[in-house]
Amino acid sequence: MGVGVAALFVMHWMVAFWVPTEASMGVVQRIFYIHVPAAWTTFLAFGISAVASAAYLWLRDERADAAAAAAAEGGLVFGAVMLTSGPLWARIAWGTYWEWEPRLTLTLLLWFTYLGYFLVRSSVADRRKGRRLAAVVAVAGSLNIPLIHVSVNWFRSLHPGAVVIKPDGPTLHPDMLTTLLTSAAGFACLFLGLLCFRYRAGLAAEGAGRAETDGEGAAQ
Amino acid sequence: MAQLVVAPSALFAQAEAGQGAVRPYIHVYVAYGIAWLLVLMWAWRISRMTKRAAANAPGPQREVPDSGR
């Protein structure tokens, strides 16, 4: 996590003093250096949640469920970063905060799907059943992620296409690419560090809750 | 003074242009600020969860030694 924070400090310096200003959009394009890494981190988080959820469904191991919940929570946080930074950029670039176009709509749907993950998890009286249902939501929701990536190519989209992850390689100014990758590394390390802490906190809370229940049972 | 009376629209346009130059910076600062706020809020939530779990954790089980009687 420390590496992530350090990388983000370096990124801020690069954005403020080093990276060149984009010719057509000007200063507001600098939101790119948090918007895109936040998006990538969101997809990483929800991907981890989906894999952990699948493991929970298969193995019924509470640790997998704790990992899935921790990753989903991180995905919601970084997803919120993406969904707030994007409209702030769009207002200047497109003249509007939001457009109901494919990529934006699918991304918002993804975010609400994982919000639904927590709602399902907590709304069912039988805790184990709630967790299994939530795991299904997480796995199904993750199918949206590759769709979001290709949506700009498959559908008529206002959102710019990929400039890094594309078949013929990145088509970005080298300094911009360096700044972007520094930011992405920082975001990823920060997320993974916080994920570890959140996972441990979730397991500890689970253990404390179980001990309390056992204690109550013994007292009765 | 005459300029203010005769061409207020020009002054208004100048003010608008000034705002137009500042507005992208505001959007950039707000975007970065919101990003940090959200991440720090998550970190704070994790910290609270950890403290609460530690406070509710069962104490160490003490084994009473067998006196042998």
Interface residues (C-beta under 8 A of the other chain):
Chain A: H12 G26 V27 V28 R30 I31 I34 H35 A38 E73 G74 V77 F78 A80 V81 T84 S85 L88 W89 R91 I92 L190 L194 F197 R198 R200 A201 G202 A204 A205 G207 A208 G209 A211 E212 G215
Chain B: R23 P24 Y25 H27 V28 V30 A31 Y32 I34 A35 L38 V39 M41 W42 A43 I46 M49 T50 R52 A53 A54 N56 A57 P58
